[in-house]
Amino acid sequence: MKPTIFMLLLLVYVPRAFAQEVLPRPEYRFKGVVGTTFKDSDPAKFPQPAKPPEGAPNILLVLIDDAGFGQFAVSGGGVPSPNMEKLAEKGVIYNRFHTTALCSPTRAALLTGRNHQSSGTGIITELATGYDGYTGVIPKSTATIAEILRQNGYATAWIGKNHNTPVYETGPLGPFDHWPTGLGFNYFYGFNAGDINQFKADLIENLNPIERPDDPNYHLSADLADKTIAYLQKAEAFEPEKPWFVYLALAATHSPHQAPKEWIDKFKGKFDMGWDKYREETFKRQKEMGVIPADAKLTTRPKSLPAWESLNADQKKLYSHMMEIFAAYGAHADAQVGRVMDYVKTLPDAENTMIIYIVGDNGSSAEGGLEGCMNEIAFFNAHETTYEEVLPHIDELGTEKHFNHFPAEWAWAMNTPFQWTKQVASHLGGVRNPMIISWPKKIKESKAIRNQFTHVVDIAPTILEVVGLEEPNMVNGVPQKPMEGRSFMESLTDGKAKESHTMQYFEMFANRGIYKDGWWAASLSFEPWNPVRDNYDPFEAKWELYNIDKDFSQATDLAKSEPAKLEELKALWWAQASKYNVLPLDWRGAERFSAEMTGKPNPSAGRTHFVYPSPISGLPEATAPDLKNKSFSITADVEVDENSNGMIFTQGGNTAGWAFYLKDGQLYFSHNYIDLKRYTINSTSKVPAGKHEVKADFTYNGGEKEFGKSGTVKLLVDGKVVGEGKIDQTTPIKYSLDETQDIGMDGGTPIDDNYDTPFHFKGNLTNIRLDLSR
């Protein structure tokens, strides 16, 4: 059904009244008498710092990544979560809380209180297309809750994952106004990417890259907990009367699924029952706990997902181990957040500290495909990994070596009792996540269930009401869009409070949903594990209808019995889509990663010749020269001895990419094809001691619009060919989400097994030239 003008005008926009609050407030000016000297002048007065309302609470906002409703034990799942449960014992659990089905959009909505497309983030930043709802840029007209709190006297800190800066602005020269420190946070410690290696994390403090920790026991979740505690210790020591807002955004449990070995060992054999039995057991526990209603139904397995009992022995062995790793990853993350919460309990104002713990920015992720993968980036390059490709590496999974991800079937199981997974905004498996809130000063209940419909856009207005602040209509000189969320503060202390959020649209990759007064209409575009997304017509797509007031798990489709209600909601969806910048619908997948395909800005775009006078590292892939699907050469001047070692040039890491380096005096040029194949060409002789020009020349065999084709390599020293070979397959779309371009060292993970990072160049390396062929 195509939208009509009537449908698009069905919901007339009526601005919500809010105070004429302007931030920042006018600068202080001395109003007394100023004489010729201080003796005949009124006493001076300094400008006073902003102060929040009396009794304003501290706020700890915790966000877990890629977690399903039925994942952690706090909501009936099979992954232990004792610290979540301890928090729930002092608070309430919202079992009808909703996200957007994807990380960057949920986070933008969380911080701004506006819908994800209203805040420019209808998709993850890497897939931005440039339409108003899909720029990947949080507009200045949607100031974050942190900016409002900061200008009202709060200390603000963001620790962990930042996936809300446009990828083309994450380079060392910025601009930095869309980094966390430009979005209202006084302090930032974390990373600007969708995911990151948990053992070899390249991190940023405020605006500056920091040296990677060399602790052999390092894990990112523990590091983020340490930094959060350290920040709170400073806040308590330096300004104990000043309230704080701390946003702790863990990378767990997003891929790569990596955990300390001793944690993985704890779960050996715990998931041999498989995903079908897991769902049955979790569903039973959820009812016993009361986290879902007694009359809820367990939804059925999608036809495209195989039954556990249909698998062979090798598949069961691999997939149960992948789930063991994932459980260890989540349980370890729970323990780290527990350390933060334990510290908060020791603070003098612990009673007046509100902890909001959102257990997932979307449902569990099916991006490992139907058979799991060693490397999530394979999925983003439209490669469907097979279990035979992964099985030989089973003992390496969960370590720093791979960006492994469990199969889609386990993601479906993690979302018990709902249908579907992350990316599917039309159904609850993609958008319903548990939320736990504790505030000892106000909330006196224990493990109380709240079943009011709530959405991630409701967090910011709720915080404003909790703190006692008005929503500003002007921030930093920019008129503000009214927040589109609604405060649910009343329900914190009153389980029977009236539902404040009664209508909400959902959309992701053209998966569409609309909720109104207990009814939900849903239209699925593609199964999330299907990288091929052609032949879709949104006007002919099937719609389903659910009464989720009576059907908690979205199990019974009423489309045929309630056609009038369905048509009403479909029309309402189009009206909401028009209002909130959802249009145009776009269901494309992997190709949207490519800046050259989408026209995404890139500081390196349009250039074919690059000169780096000396070693330099840390240039994100999205801001670096694009080496994909084209010929290129790397040339450098070196001064070496006969057995020199070190990286000359690299882009990417163990997920995919290139490396040109010296090892024991020989030149090497390697390509990692999505962690499945590695091609290495080396020189037949050593580079003699002294000064030389070394070169790697890659000739691409594909045409202008052919992707991932083969190529040939020549290695040259002083213009003479010293090695050559063929690369049968190249990575077409994306090398990684967190690795960088480095010269003179490798600041990430290694391209091949012939060296280990950081692999600093031993010798003199200058005048590095990169030339691209169009």
C-alpha positions in Angstrom: 0.0 0.0 0.0 1.5 3.3 -1.1 1.1 6.3 1.3 -1.5 8.9 0.4 -1.4 12.6 1.3 -4.1 11.9 3.8 -2.0 9.2 5.5 1.0 11.5 5.7 -1.1 14.3 7.2 -3.0 11.9 9.5 -0.9 12.9 12.5 -0.6 16.6 12.6 2.4 17.8 14.5 1.5 19.7 17.6 4.5 21.1 19.5 4.7 20.1 23.1 4.8 23.0 25.5 8.1 23.4 27.3 9.8 26.2 29.3 11.7 29.0 27.6 14.9 27.8 29.1 18.1 28.9 27.3 21.5 27.3 27.8 24.1 28.6 28.4 22.7 31.2 30.7 23.8 34.8 30.1 27.3 35.6 31.1 27.7 37.2 34.6 28.4 40.9 34.6 29.4 42.9 37.7 26.5 45.1 38.7 28.1 47.2 41.5 29.8 50.5 41.4 33.2 50.7 39.8 35.2 53.7 41.0 38.7 54.9 40.1 40.3 52.5 42.6 39.2 49.5 44.6 38.8 51.8 47.6 35.8 53.6 46.1 34.3 50.6 44.3 31.8 48.1 45.6 33.2 44.7 46.7 33.9 42.5 43.7 31.9 39.3 43.1 33.0 36.4 41.0 30.8 34.6 38.6 29.3 31.6 40.4 29.4 28.1 38.8 26.1 26.6 37.7 24.4 24.6 40.4 21.8 21.8 39.9 18.6 21.8 41.8 18.8 21.0 45.5 19.0 17.3 46.1 19.7 16.4 42.5 20.9 12.7 42.4 24.0 11.2 40.9 23.2 9.1 37.8 25.0 6.1 36.6 23.8 5.0 33.1 25.0 1.5 32.1 24.5 0.1 28.6 25.3 -3.5 27.6 25.8 -4.1 23.9 24.0 -6.7 21.7 22.1 -8.5 24.5 18.8 -10.3 24.2 15.8 -10.3 26.6 16.4 -14.0 27.5 20.2 -13.8 27.7 21.0 -13.0 31.3 19.7 -14.7 34.4 18.2 -11.5 35.7 15.5 -12.0 33.1 15.5 -15.8 33.1 18.4 -16.4 30.7 21.2 -18.9 31.0 24.1 -16.4 31.4 24.8 -15.8 35.1 24.3 -12.1 36.2 24.6 -11.9 40.0 25.3 -8.2 39.9 22.3 -7.4 37.8 20.2 -9.4 40.2 21.7 -7.6 43.2 20.8 -4.3 41.6 17.2 -5.5 40.9 16.9 -6.5 44.5 17.1 -2.8 45.3 14.9 -1.6 42.4 12.5 -2.3 39.5 12.7 -4.2 36.3 11.0 -2.9 33.2 9.9 -5.8 31.0 8.4 -3.7 28.2 11.3 -1.4 27.5 12.3 -0.9 23.8 15.3 0.0 21.8 15.7 0.7 18.0 17.2 -2.7 16.9 20.7 -1.3 16.2 23.5 0.3 18.3 24.2 3.8 17.0 20.5 4.6 16.6 19.7 3.4 20.1 22.5 5.4 21.6 21.6 8.6 19.8 18.0 8.2 21.0 19.2 7.5 24.5 21.4 10.6 24.7 19.0 13.0 23.0 15.5 11.9 23.9 14.6 12.1 20.3 13.8 9.3 17.8 16.8 7.9 16.1 16.1 9.4 12.7 15.2 12.7 14.3 18.7 12.7 15.8 20.3 12.0 12.4 21.1 8.4 13.3 18.7 6.1 11.6 21.5 3.6 11.0 25.0 2.9 12.3 27.4 5.6 11.4 29.3 3.4 9.0 26.2 3.0 6.9 25.1 6.6 6.8 23.7 7.8 3.4 23.3 11.5 3.8 19.5 11.9 4.0 18.4 14.0 7.0 17.6 10.9 9.1 20.7 9.1 8.1 23.7 11.4 8.2 25.3 9.8 11.3 25.5 13.3 12.8 23.6 14.2 16.0 22.2 17.6 15.1 22.9 20.6 17.3 19.1 21.0 17.5 19.0 17.8 19.6 21.3 18.6 22.5 22.2 15.5 24.6 21.1 15.0 28.2 24.8 15.3 29.1 25.0 18.8 27.7 22.0 19.9 29.6 23.2 18.4 32.8 26.7 19.8 32.3 25.4 23.3 31.9 23.4 22.8 35.1 26.4 22.0 37.3 26.9 18.2 36.8 30.2 16.5 36.3 29.8 14.3 33.1 31.8 11.4 31.9 31.4 8.9 29.0 33.4 5.7 29.4 33.4 2.9 26.8 31.9 2.6 23.3 31.2 5.7 21.3 29.4 4.8 18.1 27.9 8.2 17.6 30.6 10.2 15.8 30.6 10.2 12.0 33.2 7.8 10.8 34.8 10.4 8.6 35.4 12.6 11.7 37.2 10.0 13.8 40.6 10.8 12.4 43.4 12.6 14.4 42.4 16.0 13.0 38.8 15.6 13.9 36.7 17.8 13.7 35.9 17.0 17.3 32.5 18.7 18.0 30.7 15.3 17.4 33.1 13.4 19.7 31.9 12.8 23.3 33.7 15.9 24.6 31.7 17.9 22.1 28.4 16.2 23.1 28.3 17.4 26.7 30.8 15.1 28.4 33.7 16.6 30.3 35.6 13.4 30.2 35.8 10.5 27.7 37.7 7.2 27.8 36.9 4.6 25.2 36.8 4.0 21.5 35.1 5.5 18.4 33.9 2.4 16.6 31.1 -0.2 16.6 33.4 -2.9 18.1 36.9 -3.5 19.2 39.4 -6.3 20.1 38.8 -6.9 23.8 42.5 -7.9 24.4 44.2 -5.5 22.1 42.1 -2.3 22.4 43.3 0.9 20.9 41.6 3.6 23.0 41.3 7.4 23.3 41.3 9.6 26.4 39.4 12.8 25.6 40.8 13.5 22.2 44.1 11.7 22.4 45.1 8.1 21.5 46.7 6.3 24.4 49.4 3.7 24.5 47.9 0.2 24.4 48.3 -1.6 27.8 50.9 -4.4 27.7 49.3 -6.3 30.6 49.0 -10.0 29.5 45.8 -10.2 31.6 44.2 -7.2 30.0 40.6 -7.2 29.0 38.6 -4.2 27.9 35.6 -4.7 30.2 37.8 -4.7 33.3 39.7 -1.6 32.0 36.4 0.3 31.5 35.3 -0.6 35.0 38.7 0.5 36.4 38.4 3.9 34.6 34.8 4.4 35.8 35.9 3.8 39.4 38.9 6.0 39.1 36.7 8.9 37.7 34.2 8.5 40.6 37.1 8.5 43.1 38.3 11.8 41.7 34.8 13.2 41.7 34.3 12.3 45.4 37.8 13.6 46.4 37.7 16.9 44.5 34.1 18.0 44.6 32.0 15.7 46.7 29.0 18.1 46.7 28.8 18.1 42.9 26.5 15.5 41.4 27.8 13.4 38.5 26.3 11.8 35.4 28.4 8.8 34.2 27.6 6.9 31.1 29.3 3.5 31.1 28.9 1.9 27.6 30.5 -1.5 27.6 31.7 -3.2 24.3 30.4 -6.5 25.6 28.6 -8.4 24.4 29.1 -7.2 20.9 31.5 -9.2 18.7 34.3 -10.1 18.9 33.2 -12.6 21.5 36.4 -12.7 23.6 36.8 -13.6 27.2 39.6 -14.7 29.6 40.2 -18.4 29.3 39.4 -19.1 32.9 36.0 -17.6 32.4 35.4 -19.7 29.3 36.4 -22.9 31.1 33.6 -22.3 33.6 31.0 -22.9 31.0 32.3 -26.1 29.4 29.3 -28.3 28.5 26.7 -25.9 29.8 25.1 -25.3 26.5 25.3 -28.8 25.0 21.4 -28.9 25.1 21.3 -26.6 22.1 19.2 -23.6 21.2 15.8 -25.2 21.1 16.1 -26.6 24.6 17.7 -23.4 25.8 14.6 -21.5 24.8 12.3 -23.9 26.5 14.3 -23.8 29.7 14.6 -20.0 29.6 10.9 -19.6 28.9 10.1 -21.7 31.9 12.4 -19.7 34.2 10.9 -16.4 32.9 7.4 -17.4 33.9 8.6 -18.7 37.3 10.3 -15.4 38.0 7.3 -13.4 36.8 9.4 -11.5 34.3 6.9 -12.5 31.7 3.1 -13.1 32.2 1.8 -16.6 33.0 -0.2 -16.6 29.8 2.7 -15.7 27.5 3.5 -18.0 24.6 6.9 -19.2 23.4 7.2 -18.1 19.7 8.3 -20.7 17.1 11.6 -21.0 15.4 11.8 -19.4 12.0 11.7 -21.9 9.2 15.2 -20.9 7.9 16.9 -21.8 11.2 17.7 -25.5 11.6 16.7 -27.5 14.7 19.5 -28.3 17.0 18.9 -32.0 16.6 19.3 -31.7 12.8 23.0 -30.8 13.2 25.9 -33.2 12.9 28.4 -33.8 15.7 31.0 -31.3 14.5 28.4 -28.5 14.3 27.1 -29.2 17.8 30.7 -29.3 19.1 31.5 -26.0 17.5 28.3 -24.1 18.2 28.1 -25.2 21.9 31.7 -23.9 22.4 30.8 -20.6 20.7 28.0 -20.2 23.2 30.3 -21.1 26.0 32.5 -18.2 24.9 29.6 -15.9 24.6 28.3 -16.8 28.1 31.8 -16.2 29.6 32.0 -12.8 27.8 28.7 -11.7 29.3 29.3 -13.1 32.8 32.7 -11.5 32.9 31.1 -8.1 31.9 28.5 -8.5 34.7 31.3 -9.0 37.2 33.1 -5.8 36.0 30.0 -3.6 36.2 29.4 -5.2 39.6 32.7 -3.7 40.8 31.6 -0.3 39.7 28.2 -0.7 41.6 30.0 -2.0 44.7 32.1 1.2 44.7 29.1 3.4 44.3 27.6 1.7 47.4 30.5 3.1 49.4 29.9 6.7 48.5 28.3 9.0 51.1 25.5 9.8 48.7 24.9 6.3 47.5 21.3 6.5 48.6 20.8 9.4 46.2 22.4 7.7 43.3 20.2 6.5 40.5 21.5 3.6 38.5 19.8 2.9 35.1 21.0 -0.4 33.7 19.9 -1.1 30.1 20.6 -4.7 29.3 21.2 -4.3 25.5 21.1 -1.6 22.9 19.2 -4.0 20.7 18.4 -7.7 20.7 21.1 -10.3 20.4 23.0 -10.2 17.1 22.5 -12.7 14.3 25.5 -11.1 12.4 27.5 -14.3 12.7 25.3 -15.9 10.0 23.6 -19.3 10.1 26.9 -21.1 10.8 28.8 -18.7 12.9 32.0 -17.1 11.9 35.6 -16.4 12.9 35.2 -12.9 11.8 32.1 -10.7 11.9 33.6 -8.5 9.1 33.0 -11.5 6.8 29.3 -10.8 7.2 29.7 -7.1 6.3 31.6 -8.2 3.2 28.6 -10.4 2.2 30.5 -13.6 2.8 28.4 -16.4 4.3 30.9 -18.4 6.4 30.6 -22.2 6.8 31.2 -24.2 9.9 33.9 -26.1 8.0 35.9 -22.9 7.6 35.7 -22.2 11.4 36.0 -25.7 12.9 39.8 -26.0 12.4 40.2 -22.9 14.6 37.9 -23.9 17.4 40.6 -23.7 20.1 41.5 -20.1 19.0 38.0 -18.8 19.3 37.5 -16.3 22.2 41.1 -15.2 22.0 42.6 -12.0 20.4 43.3 -13.9 17.2 39.7 -13.8 15.8 36.6 -11.5 15.7 34.4 -14.6 16.2 30.6 -14.5 16.5 28.2 -17.3 17.4 25.5 -18.5 14.9 22.2 -16.7 14.4 20.4 -19.5 16.0 22.0 -18.7 19.4 21.0 -15.0 18.9 17.4 -16.2 18.4 17.7 -18.2 21.6 19.1 -15.2 23.5 15.9 -13.3 22.6 13.5 -15.8 24.2 10.5 -15.6 24.2 10.4 -13.3 21.2 10.7 -13.6 17.4 13.8 -12.5 15.4 17.0 -10.6 16.5 19.0 -7.5 16.2 18.3 -5.4 13.0 14.7 -6.5 13.1 12.9 -3.4 14.4 9.5 -4.9 13.3 9.5 -7.6 16.0 10.3 -7.7 19.7 13.3 -9.9 19.4 15.1 -6.9 17.9 13.9 -4.2 20.1 12.8 -5.4 23.6 15.5 -5.3 26.3 15.3 -5.5 30.1 16.0 -2.3 32.0 16.8 -2.3 35.7 16.6 0.9 37.8 17.7 1.4 41.3 17.4 4.7 43.3 17.5 3.8 47.1 16.3 7.2 48.2 13.1 6.9 46.2 12.6 3.3 45.1 11.9 1.0 48.1 10.6 -2.1 46.3 12.6 -5.2 45.4 12.6 -6.9 42.0 9.3 -5.3 41.2 8.2 -5.7 37.6 7.1 -2.7 35.7 5.1 -3.4 32.5 4.4 0.1 31.2 5.5 0.5 27.6 8.7 2.5 27.6 11.2 3.4 25.0 14.9 4.5 24.9 13.8 8.0 24.0 12.1 8.2 27.4 15.4 8.1 29.4 16.5 11.7 28.8 13.1 13.3 29.8 12.9 11.0 32.8 16.3 12.1 33.9 15.3 15.8 33.5 12.3 15.2 35.7 14.3 13.2 38.3 16.8 16.0 38.5 14.2 18.8 38.5 15.2 20.6 35.3 13.1 22.0 32.5 13.8 21.0 28.9 15.6 23.9 27.2 14.3 25.4 24.0 17.7 26.9 23.1 21.1 25.3 23.6 24.4 27.0 22.6 22.5 29.3 20.3 20.5 26.6 18.5 16.7 26.3 18.8 15.9 22.8 20.0 13.5 20.1 18.7 11.3 19.1 21.6 12.2 15.8 23.1 10.0 13.1 21.6 10.2 10.8 24.6 8.0 10.9 27.7 9.1 10.8 31.3 8.1 7.6 33.1 9.2 8.9 36.5 5.8 8.3 38.1 6.2 4.5 37.4 9.5 4.3 39.3 7.5 4.3 42.6 4.1 3.4 41.4 3.6 0.1 39.6 0.1 1.1 38.6 1.1 4.4 37.1 -0.5 5.3 33.8 1.5 4.5 30.7 3.0 7.8 29.4 4.3 6.5 26.1 1.3 5.2 24.1 2.6 5.4 20.4 5.9 4.6 18.9 7.2 3.8 15.4 10.1 1.4 14.6 12.2 1.1 11.5 15.6 -0.5 10.6 16.6 -1.7 7.1 13.0 -1.3 6.1 11.9 -3.6 8.9 8.9 -1.6 10.1 6.8 -1.6 13.3 4.2 0.7 14.9 2.8 0.5 18.5 -0.3 2.3 19.6 -2.4 1.7 22.7 -1.5 -2.0 23.0 -1.6 -2.9 19.3 1.5 -3.6 17.2 1.7 -3.8 13.4 4.9 -5.4 12.0 6.4 -5.8 8.5 9.7 -7.8 8.1 11.8 -6.9 5.1 14.7 -9.5 5.3 15.9 -12.1 7.6 18.9 -10.6 9.3 21.2 -13.4 8.5 20.6 -12.9 4.7 23.2 -10.7 3.2 21.4 -10.6 -0.2 18.7 -8.0 -0.1 17.4 -7.6 -3.6 13.8 -7.8 -5.0 12.1 -6.1 -2.1 9.0 -3.9 -2.5 7.9 -2.1 0.7 4.5 -1.5 -0.8 3.9 -5.2 -1.4 5.5 -6.5 1.8 3.4 -8.5 4.2 2.2 -6.9 7.5 1.4 -8.7 10.7 -0.8 -7.5 13.6 -0.5 -8.3 17.3 -2.3 -7.2 20.5 0.7 -7.2 22.8 -1.4 -6.1 25.8 -2.8 -9.6 25.7 0.0 -11.3 23.7 3.2 -10.4 25.5 5.6 -12.4 23.2 4.0 -11.3 19.9 3.1 -14.9 19.1 -0.4 -14.7 17.5 -0.8 -12.8 14.2 -4.3 -11.1 14.1 -3.9 -9.6 10.6 -6.6 -11.7 9.0 -9.1 -11.3 11.8 -8.5 -7.5 12.4 -8.0 -6.0 8.9 -9.4 -2.6 9.8 -7.0 -2.2 12.8 -4.1 -3.2 10.6 -4.9 -0.7 7.9 -5.2 2.0 10.6 -1.8 1.2 12.0 -0.2 1.0 8.5 -1.4 4.4 7.7 -0.2 5.7 11.1 3.3 4.2 10.4 3.6 6.2 7.1 2.5 9.4 8.9 5.1 8.8 11.6 7.8 8.0 9.0 7.1 11.3 7.3 7.2 13.2 10.5 10.4 11.8 11.9 12.8 11.7 8.9 12.4 7.9 8.4 12.0 8.2 4.6 13.4 7.2 2.2 13.3 3.5 3.1 16.6 1.8 2.4 17.1 -1.9 2.8 20.6 -2.2 1.3 23.2 -4.0 3.3 26.9 -4.4 3.0 27.4 -1.9 0.1 26.4 1.0 2.4 29.8 0.5 4.2 31.6 1.7 1.1 32.3 5.5 1.0 33.0 5.2 -2.7 29.6 3.6 -3.3 27.6 6.0 -1.1 29.5 9.2 -1.4 30.2 9.4 2.3 32.8 12.1 3.1 36.4 11.0 3.5 39.3 13.4 4.0 41.3 11.2 1.6 38.6 11.1 -1.1 39.5 12.4 -4.6 43.2 12.1 -4.1 45.4 9.6 -5.8 48.8 10.5 -4.3 49.7 10.6 -0.6 53.0 11.5 1.0 53.8 10.7 4.6 57.2 12.3 5.5 57.8 10.0 8.5 56.0 7.2 10.5 52.5 8.0 11.6 49.8 5.8 13.0 46.2 5.7 14.1 44.3 6.8 10.9 40.9 5.1 11.0 39.9 3.2 7.9 37.0 5.5 7.2 39.4 8.5 6.9 42.3 6.7 5.2 42.9 6.2 1.5 40.6 3.5 0.1 42.6 0.6 -1.1 39.7 -1.6 -2.1 39.0 -2.8 -5.6 41.8 -0.9 -7.3 45.5 -0.9 -8.1 47.9 0.8 -5.8 51.5 1.1 -4.9 53.4 1.8 -1.6 56.9 3.3 -1.9 59.3 4.3 0.9 62.8 5.4 1.5 64.6 3.2 4.1 68.0 3.0 5.8 68.4 -0.5 7.2 70.9 -3.1 8.2 71.0 -6.6 6.6 68.5 -8.2 9.0 66.1 -5.3 9.7 62.5 -5.8 10.9 59.4 -3.7 11.1 56.2 -2.5 9.5 56.4 -0.1 6.6 52.7 0.3 5.9 49.6 -1.4 7.1 45.8 -0.9 6.8 43.5 -3.2 8.7 44.3 -6.1 11.0 43.3 -9.7 11.8 39.8 -9.2 10.3 41.1 -8.1 6.9 43.6 -5.7 5.3 47.2 -5.2 3.9 50.7 -5.1 5.4 54.0 -4.2 3.8 57.0 -4.9 6.0 60.5 -6.2 6.5 61.2 -9.4 8.4 64.8 -10.6 8.9 65.9 -8.4 6.0 63.3 -9.7 3.5 60.4 -7.7 2.1 56.9 -9.1 2.6 53.5 -8.0 1.3 50.4 -9.6 2.7 46.7 -9.5 2.2 44.3 -10.9 4.8 41.0 -11.9 3.1 38.4 -11.6 5.9 40.4 -14.0 8.2 39.7 -16.9 5.9 42.7 -16.7 3.5 46.1 -15.0 3.8 48.2 -14.3 0.8 51.9 -13.4 1.4 54.5 -12.5 -1.2 58.1 -12.1 -0.1 61.4 -11.0 -1.8 63.8 -13.7 -2.9 66.7 -11.9 -1.3 67.4 -9.6 1.6 67.4 -5.8 1.3 71.1 -4.9 1.5 72.3 -2.8 4.4 72.2 0.9 3.6 69.8 3.4 2.0 67.2 2.1 -0.5 63.9 2.7 -2.1 61.5 -0.2 -1.5 58.2 -0.6 -3.2 55.1 -2.9 -3.2 53.0 -2.6 -6.4 49.6 -4.2 -6.6 47.7 -4.5 -9.9 44.0 -5.2 -9.5 42.5 -7.5 -12.1 38.9 -6.4 -11.8 37.1 -3.7 -13.7 35.8 -0.4 -12.4 32.6 -1.9 -10.9 34.0 -5.3 -10.1 34.5 -6.0 -6.4 36.9 -8.3 -4.5 38.7 -9.6 -7.5 42.3 -10.9 -7.7 45.5 -9.1 -8.4 49.3 -9.4 -8.8 52.0 -8.1 -6.7 55.6 -7.0 -7.5 58.2 -6.1 -4.8 60.9 -3.8 -5.8 64.2 -2.5 -4.3 65.7 0.5 -6.1 63.5 -0.2 -9.1 64.5 -3.8 -9.5 61.9 -6.6 -9.1 62.9 -8.9 -6.2 59.6 -10.8 -5.7 56.2 -11.3 -7.3 53.1 -13.3 -6.8 49.3 -13.4 -7.1 46.5 -12.6 -4.6 43.5 -14.7 -5.6 40.8 -12.7 -3.7 40.7 -9.3 -2.1 38.4 -7.8 0.5 35.7 -5.8 -1.3 33.9 -3.6 1.2 35.3 -3.3 4.8 38.5 -4.3 6.5 37.4 -3.6 10.1 35.5 -1.3 12.4 38.3 -0.5 14.7 41.7 -1.1 13.0 43.7 1.8 11.5 46.2 2.7 8.9 49.7 2.7 10.5 53.2 3.6 9.1 56.3 2.5 10.9 54.5 0.2 13.3 51.3 -1.8 13.6 49.0 -0.3 16.3 46.4 -3.0 16.0 46.3 -6.7 15.4 48.6 -8.4 12.8 47.6 -9.0 9.2 49.4 -12.4 9.2 51.1 -14.8 11.5 54.6 -13.8 10.4 54.9 -10.9 12.9 53.4 -9.6 16.1 52.4 -6.1 17.0 53.4 -3.4 17.5 56.3 -4.4 15.2 58.1 -1.0 15.2 60.3 -0.4 12.2 64.0 -0.8 13.1 65.9 1.6 10.9 65.2 4.9 9.2 61.8 5.2 7.4 61.0 8.3 5.4 59.1 9.7 2.5 56.4 7.0 2.3 54.3 7.4 -0.8 50.9 5.8 -1.6 49.6 6.0 -5.1 46.1 4.8 -6.2 45.0 4.0 -9.6 41.4 5.1 -10.4 
